[in-house]
Amino acid sequence: MTIRETILEVVARRAGEPFLLDANSDRQITYGEFHRQASAMAAELRRRGVRKDDRVAVVLPNCCELAIFYFACIYLGAVIVPINPTLSKSDVQFIVASCKPSVIVAGVSCAGPVQDFSANILLLTIGHGTVHDAVDETKTKTNGSCPISIDALGDADDFTPLETADGNDLIVIMYTSGTSAKPKGLAHRLGRMFRNAAAFASAQGIDENSRFYLTLSMAYMGGFYNLLILPFLCGASVVVDHVFDARSSLHFWEKAKNNNVNTLWLAPTVLSILLRMDRGRTGEEFCRASVRHAFVGFAPLPLKVKDEFESRYGLRLIENYGLSETLFVTARSQESSNGAGYVGEALPGIGLRVVRDEVESAAPGSDGEVQILTPDLMAGYLDADGRLLEIDASVWFPTGDIGRMGEGNALFITGRKKDLIIRGGVNISPAAVEEALMQVNGVADVAVVSIPHELYGEDIVAVLKLDPGVELDSILDSVIAHARLHLAQHQQPARYIAIDEFPRTANGKVQKARIRELVAGKLQVTSVSVPHAPRPQNAGISR
């Protein structure tokens, strides 16, 4: 089927069934209503001069209106450029300057960082449930634009949705949340994204009976693709909520239960917060009775967190693998259990290989860089002038991830190439050290980074996030003893540092570059030696 036929078939088949449910009110939007509102918004955009292939930057919080607006752009053929409204003003302005949109759409309360740009700015009001974008009269004259409400738009009788839609059209320019530098824009094509979603859904048994809980930011792939585009194509339903944080964790299970959620998509950091903050039994009972799928992605899943979560909530967490550039690469069943780092087997039509020195294939079971050959590869990156630098999908894509291939073409991810520590000529995977130290009681999370060393080139620092009320001094001996028992001598950390929180991206990935900066500052403050450690003389801890 064509792109247009695919979307219209879903709408016709599910017209009277709910697609979006507001987690903070009784509001429900059926597929038919969603299609009508997206068409009306697309017609309004066209009336305001937006045309096919125009880039539309969108600065809105998670809400049903944002989902409607995204599909309005798809219906019109415009290219969506999501921008997280919680970004700093400098990052918002960097993205806008980079992608050069013809139109910027912002909530009235989000318009501040984009007011200085010459692009036409469309202010969108949001007014349902507890998601409310109050109209401030002092902000309604931005570039001559007035606030509009999607609900206030009439039917689009003179507009044909998806009239010119083609699989080669760009659907989105997504700016990565950035683990080390400024956000990087990458573009995806409509047909490739739809094909990939269908393949993953089929492999994982996702269908129209699935009800997702959208608590990831819709400004990134997790909220945009995993929890909006994919469910729509399956005819599923989505409960839309604010972006997950420690406060919302207090009501997470209650909202999921009250809205009949049966499909979860969680980041490892979300699992950790739920384990720490959940004091009741609602989540445990709900998961055992109602949850069909509990997917985990976006960052490595520590084995300690996985085991504790599965034991407490009675779920089998389903890890998968993919990148913003490649979309989904693997899938795994709920029944499979192949050990730490296992992320499944390649989806149909996708090739996997592990190489050393960029081209030489690694021996079976040996670590190397994971490379992917996929027809669903992104279209390319944006350069500094906003031009698309296309990438050849027929060439193996280097992921920067370290992994190995197991029996039956199973893929295991063991670390990141750029995070690899080379100590005295020996390659050390930070992930292996992190996994070992995570098993110590009192340790909530671990990030292992390198520091310069005169003799060995690099040495190892273990940065620990401890459980509430635990001090590093009180468990240091246990940590050192555990490391000596479970790690080789060349893997032993030279220093241990405790910090309150890890800097993370919006998708929950630890920002190792920021961690290294924090480590450098900590090492200049204080350092004490580790007694009897089989380490160089300068080994120690920092607090």
Secondary structure, DSSP 4 states (H G I P E B T S, - for coil): --HHHHHHHHHHHTTTSEEEEETTSS-EEEHHHHHHHHHHHHHHHHHTT--TT-EEEEE--SSHHHHHHHHHHHHHTPEEEE--TTS-HHHHHHHHHHH--SEEEEEGGG-GGGTTSSSEEEEE--EETTEE----GGGTTGGG---B-GGG----TT--TTTT--TTSEEEEEEP--SSSS--EEEEEHHHHHHHHHHHHHHHT--TT-EEEE-S-TTSHIIIIIIIIHHHHHT-EEEE-PPP-TTGGGGHHHHHHHTT--EEEE-HHHHHHHHHH--SSHHHHHHHHH-SEEEE-SS---HHHHHHHHHHH----EE--EETTTEE-EE--SS----TTEEEEEPTT-EEEEEETTTEEPPTT--EEEEEE-TT--SEEE-TTS-EEE--TTSPEEEEEEEEE-GGGEEEEEEEGGG-EEETTEEE-HHHHHHHHTTSTTEEEEEEEEEEETTTEEEEEEEEEEPTT--HHHHHHHHHHHHHHHS-GGG--SEEEE-S---B-TTS-B-HHHHHHHHHHHHTT--EEPTT-SS-TT-EE--
